[in-house]
Amino acid sequence: MANVDVVVVGAGVSGLVTADRVRAAGRTVVVLEARGRVGGRTLSEPVPPVGTDSEADPKPLAGLVVDSGAGWVAPDQTLLLAELERFGIATTPQVRPGDALMSMRGKSRRYTDAARSFDPVTTADIAQGMLRFSAAAEKVDVAAPWRGEHAARYDAQTFESWIRRTCLTGKGRDYFRLACEAVLATAPQNVSLLHVLFYAQSGGGLLHLLTTGGGAHDARVVGGMQQVAERLAEDLGQWVRLYEPVSTIMHDADGISVHSESGATTAHRVVVTVPPALASSIDYLPGLPQDRTLLTQRMPHGSVVKVHAVYRRPFWRDAALSGEIASDQGPTKVVFDTSPPDDAYGVLTVLVDGEDAVRLGSMDADRARDAVLRGLASHLGPKAMDPVGYLAKDWTAEEWTRGCYGAHLPPGAWTQVGSALRTPVGRIHWAGTETAERWCGYVDGAIASGERAAAEVLAALP
Ligand SMILES: Cc1cc2nc3c(=O)[nH]c(=O)nc-3n(C[C@H](O)[C@H](O)[C@H](O)COP(=O)(O)OP(=O)(O)OC[C@H]3O[C@@H](n4cnc5c(N)ncnc54)[C@H](O)[C@@H]3O)c2cc1C
């Protein structure tokens, strides 16, 4: 006899949306979450002042909350925008007055129009590369990337080999390498061309993913993105259980039994919403089909350290700079001004991706902070060396995430075993942003996957 209709594994946005929709349909549901908080890869937190031990004496800077996980929302992320509206959570535009900086091969350029951030030859090279990339991406079937017209050919090569073949200039090649690191948090030699094409197409195109106004970085959530998960969890109340890492899922024709710290919960169906790389460390009895196992072994995460440096005021605006920086020199390759709407502080967010994140994560905290601040100072001047607050979140070190922003697939994985991504195994269903067709890797994709999984289990319940 089942305790509940559905067990959901993981209280990230995708798990909470799954549970919310199952409960709204009048069915019973329990969410089991490994961490002592909800939200998963969304985490909104205060910033400790510089000079104090953040563990012993957090003394956060008054009223300031930053997003150490997901932070931005695009105008076409309609599912996320609907959740924000449902809970009365506001957004604030990302675009700041002033020039952005592009620094490549030792040369720095100020620009307002992204299309003019390079010299004319590099601009033309990037434009032809983008055209060829978009033409190929349009051929990818985002619902089934393994099935598209040229799937086998695209999946037999890395994105790096495409870059070398396509771009005619060194700076053009550097641009696409930086784009890959910024979007997937991994170097282009680690990832299948088919996966990059799919991922870009899933989010409305590569340029859209890289764009601030109107694109993936269009706006930020006032008070932090984690509020979405917190509000969903508030509504679910006692049905969300924290500190309950799921270790084993037993399944047969009669039902499901999900084992966590406090024992077993029985149900008709289970939805596993943890990232595929972590889903593979749960024991399934009986074991999963081989294609599913092979797939989850081939979906590593990127590496990201997200840093916030807080200043008394946004001093870079004195020099008519917007605080937005793209550079080929780590660790400060991707920087945004994320000061609060009232500018009570000046806040710079640094997204340290790929190899730079691995390097930064291996340094002790003081050396890592010094490396980041020196990087900022090289673009914005010596004032960048003196923040009043500093916070760095290394997602690769997080036991229940192990890297981000999401999973990427190496050559061969999509076409050989990709069809196992969403296919239920008996009573076990799969969700999480990695399973989304649209906005895969983003919060919007997490919501879409939760809605899809909820519909699947509701249709299958007795
Ligand atoms: C630094 C960073 C920046 C990002 N920026 C953006 C952005 O600007 N915009 C955007 O849209 N997206 C962004 N993302 C991506 C976004 O955060 C994710 O796509 C989304 O939050 C994924 O939600 P999810 O529910 O699918 O997975 P998760 O959030 O990973 O949720 C999975 C949950 O499962 C739990 N779990 C894991 N294993 C177990 C287990 N064995 N038992 C029980 N529970 C378990 C985890 O603790 C977690 O709570 C960013 C992510 C990061 C880390």
PDBQT file of the ligand as one rigid body, heavy atoms in Angstrom, charges set to zero:
ROOT
HETATM    1  C1  LIG A 501      26.303  29.860 -10.708  1.00  0.00    +0.000 C 
HETATM    2  C2  LIG A 501      25.050  29.569 -11.489  1.00  0.00    +0.000 A 
HETATM    3  C3  LIG A 501      24.501  30.549 -12.302  1.00  0.00    +0.000 A 
HETATM    4  C4  LIG A 501      23.347  30.288 -13.048  1.00  0.00    +0.000 A 
HETATM    5  N1  LIG A 501      22.775  31.304 -13.749  1.00  0.00    +0.000 NA
HETATM    6  C5  LIG A 501      21.548  31.125 -14.281  1.00  0.00    +0.000 A 
HETATM    7  C6  LIG A 501      20.794  32.241 -14.741  1.00  0.00    +0.000 A 
HETATM    8  O1  LIG A 501      21.244  33.397 -14.656  1.00  0.00    +0.000 OA
HETATM    9  N2  LIG A 501      19.536  32.007 -15.247  1.00  0.00    +0.000 N 
HETATM   10  C7  LIG A 501      19.012  30.745 -15.286  1.00  0.00    +0.000 A 
HETATM   11  O2  LIG A 501      17.854  30.596 -15.733  1.00  0.00    +0.000 OA
HETATM   12  N3  LIG A 501      19.699  29.673 -14.850  1.00  0.00    +0.000 NA
HETATM   13  C8  LIG A 501      20.945  29.840 -14.324  1.00  0.00    +0.000 A 
HETATM   14  N4  LIG A 501      21.614  28.773 -13.774  1.00  0.00    +0.000 N 
HETATM   15  C9  LIG A 501      21.069  27.410 -13.955  1.00  0.00    +0.000 C 
HETATM   16  C10 LIG A 501      19.897  27.139 -13.004  1.00  0.00    +0.000 C 
HETATM   17  O3  LIG A 501      20.266  27.427 -11.688  1.00  0.00    +0.000 OA
HETATM   18  C11 LIG A 501      19.493  25.681 -13.118  1.00  0.00    +0.000 C 
HETATM   19  O4  LIG A 501      19.158  25.398 -14.470  1.00  0.00    +0.000 OA
HETATM   20  C12 LIG A 501      18.250  25.306 -12.304  1.00  0.00    +0.000 C 
HETATM   21  O5  LIG A 501      18.253  25.906 -11.036  1.00  0.00    +0.000 OA
HETATM   22  C13 LIG A 501      18.195  23.777 -12.193  1.00  0.00    +0.000 C 
HETATM   23  O6  LIG A 501      17.093  23.375 -11.418  1.00  0.00    +0.000 OA
HETATM   24  P1  LIG A 501      16.799  21.822 -11.223  1.00  0.00    +0.000 P 
HETATM   25  O7  LIG A 501      15.678  21.726 -10.273  1.00  0.00    +0.000 OA
HETATM   26  O8  LIG A 501      16.693  21.161 -12.538  1.00  0.00    +0.000 OA
HETATM   27  O9  LIG A 501      18.141  21.212 -10.559  1.00  0.00    +0.000 OA
HETATM   28  P2  LIG A 501      18.809  21.536  -9.135  1.00  0.00    +0.000 P 
HETATM   29  O10 LIG A 501      18.609  22.965  -8.808  1.00  0.00    +0.000 OA
HETATM   30  O11 LIG A 501      20.205  21.032  -9.211  1.00  0.00    +0.000 OA
HETATM   31  O12 LIG A 501      17.957  20.676  -8.107  1.00  0.00    +0.000 OA
HETATM   32  C14 LIG A 501      18.258  19.346  -7.799  1.00  0.00    +0.000 C 
HETATM   33  C15 LIG A 501      18.039  19.152  -6.299  1.00  0.00    +0.000 C 
HETATM   34  O13 LIG A 501      18.263  17.775  -5.980  1.00  0.00    +0.000 OA
HETATM   35  C16 LIG A 501      18.965  17.697  -4.752  1.00  0.00    +0.000 C 
HETATM   36  N5  LIG A 501      19.619  16.389  -4.714  1.00  0.00    +0.000 N 
HETATM   37  C17 LIG A 501      20.727  15.964  -5.363  1.00  0.00    +0.000 A 
HETATM   38  N6  LIG A 501      20.955  14.661  -5.113  1.00  0.00    +0.000 NA
HETATM   39  C18 LIG A 501      19.971  14.237  -4.283  1.00  0.00    +0.000 A 
HETATM   40  C19 LIG A 501      19.649  12.985  -3.676  1.00  0.00    +0.000 A 
HETATM   41  N7  LIG A 501      20.381  11.882  -3.858  1.00  0.00    +0.000 N 
HETATM   42  N8  LIG A 501      18.555  12.921  -2.866  1.00  0.00    +0.000 NA
HETATM   43  C20 LIG A 501      17.764  14.009  -2.667  1.00  0.00    +0.000 A 
HETATM   44  N9  LIG A 501      18.038  15.224  -3.216  1.00  0.00    +0.000 NA
HETATM   45  C21 LIG A 501      19.114  15.329  -4.020  1.00  0.00    +0.000 A 
HETATM   46  C22 LIG A 501      19.895  18.886  -4.785  1.00  0.00    +0.000 C 
HETATM   47  O14 LIG A 501      20.316  19.259  -3.493  1.00  0.00    +0.000 OA
HETATM   48  C23 LIG A 501      19.008  19.948  -5.435  1.00  0.00    +0.000 C 
HETATM   49  O15 LIG A 501      18.288  20.682  -4.480  1.00  0.00    +0.000 OA
HETATM   50  C24 LIG A 501      22.763  29.001 -13.012  1.00  0.00    +0.000 A 
HETATM   51  C25 LIG A 501      23.305  28.007 -12.191  1.00  0.00    +0.000 A 
HETATM   52  C26 LIG A 501      24.423  28.289 -11.414  1.00  0.00    +0.000 A 
HETATM   53  C27 LIG A 501      24.935  27.239 -10.473  1.00  0.00    +0.000 C 
ENDROOT
TORSDOF 0
